[in-house]
Amino acid sequence: MDFRFSDEQEFFRASIEKMVDRLIRPRIQEIDEADEFPHDLWKELADLKYLGLRHPEKYGGMNVDTITSMIFYEELARGACGFAMSVTMQILMGTYFVGRFGSEEIKQRVLVPAIKGEKMGTICFTEEHSGSDLAGTRTTASKKDGGWVINGRKIWITSSPMCDFCTVLATTDPSKGLEGLSFFLVEKGTKGFSSGQTFAKLGCHGSVTGELVFDNVWVPDENLLGEGPGNGLKYTTDILNEVRVMTALFACAIANEAMSDARKYALDRVAFGKSIAKYQLIRVKFANHWAWYEAARLFAYKCAWMIQEGMECQYECMLAKMFATEMCMSAVDEASRIYGGNSFAMEYPQQRFFRDARFLLFGGGCHEVLQNALGAAYLRKE
Ligand SMILES: Cc1cc2nc3c(=O)[nH]c(=O)nc-3n(C[C@H](O)[C@H](O)[C@H](O)COP(=O)(O)OP(=O)(O)OC[C@H]3O[C@@H](n4cnc5c(N)ncnc54)[C@H](O)[C@@H]3O)c2cc1C
């Protein structure tokens, strides 16, 4: 066994760390308070080629391995969480299906500008009546005139008002439930495609989230992504492992930021004549966090390695995401307790860690849904 990152991966981490420290971290509070998408930072990341992290070089990408991409996500999450969310949406889910299944013409028209940061992409699963339960998808796609007509409304879509293209999950055969789902590419400017309201959010400020509306949107056959129709669920599970490990590393980054910040506070703050860092009930918070953080991070990178090696790791990725999320919930809670009343003040960062972390409970799969599936899988074990 070898638990070290390669020299190239260490070098890559150091360069991302520097970039995040220079470009993003000085802007965290400003982005959180303004709650506006920082287009200039988007452009900087595109110029550095990071938006093409997972895509082949011939389309302008960097084509890095899975572990290296996870290093990027983890470092990015130390910056503004909402912005990191929008960026990872573009790198992973937003462009994944176009990169994997799009025709050469679609790749040139959509993927190449997306990697350059000139076009923004997103993914649309969630609807008013179905989030976790994809079998409840009511957006339909019906065969017509050498193509498909899409009707429906998606909610909670990252980058919705800014997106130039989206991958939409729709049912081509409602009688088949999960086996009737397919992905379609819909581009801005297509008749009947529009963006609806945006949502004011608790956390992850700087990302814009809202509705996308499909009103008799006709797309040609080539916009059905992948073989099909009916393979939407299969293709979803192909990408979910990566999404879950990425979310686990977001959790590690937020937790570490919250506790590192609380550490400085504990060392400075005096109560009853001594530093609060001298009290055992404060120390135990750091001890517990340290253990859980190391375990969560190690588990997440083990999963990244398993994905990279092409190993079956669906349950491991769910476990890693669940564990890291729990670790993060505990860390942001304990860190805010260390801050006492100041944890409630908007001028200190603890309130932001607390707000941003809540997203981890449903991003990449709701906590309880994962627990339900994992519990059932454990009971099936020999
Ligand atoms: C900031 C943000 C950005 C997002 N971006 C996107 C995006 O870009 N694209 C997109 O498609 N979606 C996006 N989402 C939506 C997100 O993916 C959904 O919120 C998530 O899938 C959960 O669905 P839901 O909210 O409908 O909750 P539900 O599925 O209705 O769940 C409600 C509760 O019931 C529990 N529950 C449901 N089923 C089970 C079960 N079988 N066993 C046990 N408990 C269960 C859940 O755990 C949860 O506690 C975003 C959400 C947010 C907040």
The ligand as a Gaussian input file, in Angstrom:
#p B3LYP/6-31G(d) Opt

LIG

0 1
 C      -28.152000      24.736000      -3.722000
 C      -28.767000      23.601000      -4.458000
 C      -28.363000      23.320000      -5.756000
 C      -28.958000      22.281000      -6.464000
 N      -28.586000      22.074000      -7.768000
 C      -29.246000      21.140000      -8.493000
 C      -28.984000      20.990000      -9.896000
 O      -28.149000      21.675000     -10.470000
 N      -29.700000      20.071000     -10.585000
 C      -30.652000      19.291000     -10.010000
 O      -31.263000      18.476000     -10.684000
 N      -30.939000      19.426000      -8.676000
 C      -30.267000      20.319000      -7.913000
 N      -30.565000      20.480000      -6.576000
 C      -31.622000      19.684000      -5.983000
 C      -31.124000      18.534000      -5.122000
 O      -30.448000      17.611000      -5.925000
 C      -32.360000      17.952000      -4.427000
 O      -32.739000      18.877000      -3.424000
 C      -32.084000      16.594000      -3.833000
 O      -31.956000      15.645000      -4.845000
 C      -33.211000      16.148000      -2.880000
 O      -34.454000      16.207000      -3.464000
 P      -35.661000      16.959000      -2.724000
 O      -35.179000      18.294000      -2.299000
 O      -36.829000      16.903000      -3.632000
 O      -35.951000      16.132000      -1.419000
 P      -36.847000      14.808000      -1.285000
 O      -36.353000      13.773000      -2.191000
 O      -38.290000      15.196000      -1.370000
 O      -36.514000      14.375000       0.210000
 C      -37.142000      15.003000       1.339000
 C      -36.732000      14.232000       2.583000
 O      -37.206000      12.885000       2.494000
 C      -36.125000      11.982000       2.637000
 N      -36.327000      10.807000       1.779000
 C      -36.750000      10.774000       0.488000
 N      -36.751000       9.511000       0.019000
 C      -36.310000       8.725000       1.037000
 C      -36.049000       7.341000       1.171000
 N      -36.247000       6.473000       0.173000
 N      -35.577000       6.885000       2.368000
 C      -35.357000       7.730000       3.395000
 N      -35.578000       9.048000       3.320000
 C      -36.047000       9.555000       2.157000
 C      -34.896000      12.775000       2.218000
 O      -33.716000      12.255000       2.786000
 C      -35.231000      14.152000       2.770000
 O      -34.915000      14.182000       4.135000
 C      -29.958000      21.501000      -5.846000
 C      -30.352000      21.768000      -4.523000
 C      -29.790000      22.812000      -3.847000
 C      -30.274000      23.125000      -2.466000

